[in-house]
Amino acid sequence: MGKFIIALLGTCFIFQVSSAQKDSAYSENNVRVLILNDIQHNLDQENKAIDSTILKLDSHLGRLDSAIKMTGNTKEKIDKIIERVQLLEEKQKAIEQNEINVYEANYQSAVINLVSMDREIKPLLLFHTTRDFFNSLTATSNPMAYEGFRSGFDKFKIYINNVKEEDATQKAVADIINSTGNMSFGVPVVGAYSQLLFSGMAKYVNSIGHKKRELKKEAEKMFAITTTLSQFTTDKNMIENEWENITESLEEMGVYYDSTLQRNLRMLSVDRNGITNEFTRQSDASKRYLYLTMLQKKAADYVVDRKKEDPKDWKQNIYYQLMDVQTLKERYGDITYRIEHHLNKYTELISRYKGNPQLGDHIAILDQKLNQLKSTFDDEFEPTQYIHAATQMYKVM
């Protein structure tokens, strides 16, 4: 259980620069990555020092072992054996210090990644609800948005109300259409009532004589738009159902994230409001960097304190936090991957209807907005890199 790691997110960055250089780096690098590179650099330096110490001790032990074998003087041999025991104790302390250093770095990495996720999860939660594409997607399914439909539908309503007493099907259609004052909601292109509506429209079209060319053309266009939108909306709804599952996963992850964050903040004696004000809502990158630096120190101090308070089982609780944070990042990466796959399904949907004479213009606009949405997603979220980074979060001893 004692073999872990430190986050390797991005290339290693030796963080020994002036304040001016550091300030310029904020505009070019993610603050989280800068802090993680600080942690990696510090651990590398500590490892080099300990490796050097152990190498010298091993060399000294080797010379002592040779001297012990060669000496015939009992007192000298005892002195060298005592010295050897002391060197072994020093080596053991160095090994234990190395273990502490690794746990410090791993827990620092976990805390920084955990807190940083607060700025990553919220945009993802808002991604679906605040985008122009999804509003346009809903509008595309509304037949009233199509030129020529409203006029044909108004005449169809008049026809239905005139014949509803003569035909049970037409009466049912009239009841459906007249049950709402909002005309756009009075056109059930999908669902249980849609087939009744299509039947009523078909009878209406067939009732128009060939001499009334313009009226028949208008009615046929209305019918064609309705039936085409019915299939489009059915296909769209199948994709939307998947989004509901994604949303549910996001909400579950949000609950898991909040509980994990609160637990670690209690461990570090850090206030939740401080995270919100000093990091999540903080627009100044240099201030966010300073805040994460403070958390980095608290995480290291916590590991040292646990070692002092519980020398036997000090690693156990830290281990659980490391695993929880890694699980969160993996789940987040999985959800962003599912969203990416979800958006690709909209591309397939649009391609299917791009050449349709009834929906063509609306689909072209939808295609443009989807491309903008995907571009925004690609800029803000990197599912593959995120999942890869989550699997390589910690330094193994």
Secondary structure as the mmCIF struct_conf table of DSSP 4:
data_model
#
loop_
_struct_conf.conf_type_id
_struct_conf.id
_struct_conf.beg_label_comp_id
_struct_conf.beg_label_asym_id
_struct_conf.beg_label_seq_id
_struct_conf.end_label_comp_id
_struct_conf.end_label_asym_id
_struct_conf.end_label_seq_id
BEND BEND1 GLY A 10 THR A 11
HELX_RH_AL_P HELX_RH_AL_P1 SER A 19 TYR A 26
TURN_TY1_P TURN_TY1_P1 SER A 27 GLU A 28
BEND BEND2 ASN A 29 ASN A 29
HELX_RH_AL_P HELX_RH_AL_P2 VAL A 31 MET A 70
HELX_RH_AL_P HELX_RH_AL_P3 THR A 74 PHE A 127
TURN_TY1_P TURN_TY1_P2 HIS A 128 THR A 130
HELX_RH_AL_P HELX_RH_AL_P4 ASP A 132 THR A 140
TURN_TY1_P TURN_TY1_P3 SER A 141 SER A 141
HELX_RH_3T_P HELX_RH_3T_P1 PRO A 143 ALA A 145
BEND BEND3 TYR A 146 TYR A 146
TURN_TY1_P TURN_TY1_P4 GLU A 147 GLY A 148
HELX_RH_AL_P HELX_RH_AL_P5 PHE A 149 VAL A 163
TURN_TY1_P TURN_TY1_P5 LYS A 164 GLU A 166
HELX_RH_AL_P HELX_RH_AL_P6 ALA A 168 ASN A 178
TURN_TY1_P TURN_TY1_P6 SER A 179 SER A 179
BEND BEND4 GLY A 181 GLY A 181
HELX_RH_3T_P HELX_RH_3T_P2 MET A 183 GLY A 186
BEND BEND5 VAL A 190 GLY A 191
TURN_TY1_P TURN_TY1_P7 ALA A 192 TYR A 193
HELX_RH_AL_P HELX_RH_AL_P7 SER A 194 SER A 207
BEND BEND6 ILE A 208 ILE A 208
TURN_TY1_P TURN_TY1_P8 HIS A 210 LYS A 211
HELX_RH_AL_P HELX_RH_AL_P8 ARG A 213 LEU A 268
TURN_TY1_P TURN_TY1_P9 SER A 269 SER A 269
HELX_RH_AL_P HELX_RH_AL_P9 ARG A 272 ILE A 275
HELX_RH_PI_P HELX_RH_PI_P1 THR A 276 THR A 280
BEND BEND7 ARG A 281 ARG A 281
HELX_RH_AL_P HELX_RH_AL_P10 ALA A 285 GLU A 309
TURN_TY1_P TURN_TY1_P10 PRO A 311 ASP A 313
HELX_RH_AL_P HELX_RH_AL_P11 TRP A 314 TYR A 353
TURN_TY1_P TURN_TY1_P11 LYS A 354 GLY A 355
TURN_TY1_P TURN_TY1_P12 PRO A 357 LEU A 359
HELX_RH_AL_P HELX_RH_AL_P12 GLY A 360 GLU A 380
HELX_RH_AL_P HELX_RH_AL_P13 PRO A 383 THR A 391
TURN_TY1_P TURN_TY1_P13 GLN A 392 GLN A 392
BEND BEND8 TYR A 394 TYR A 394
#
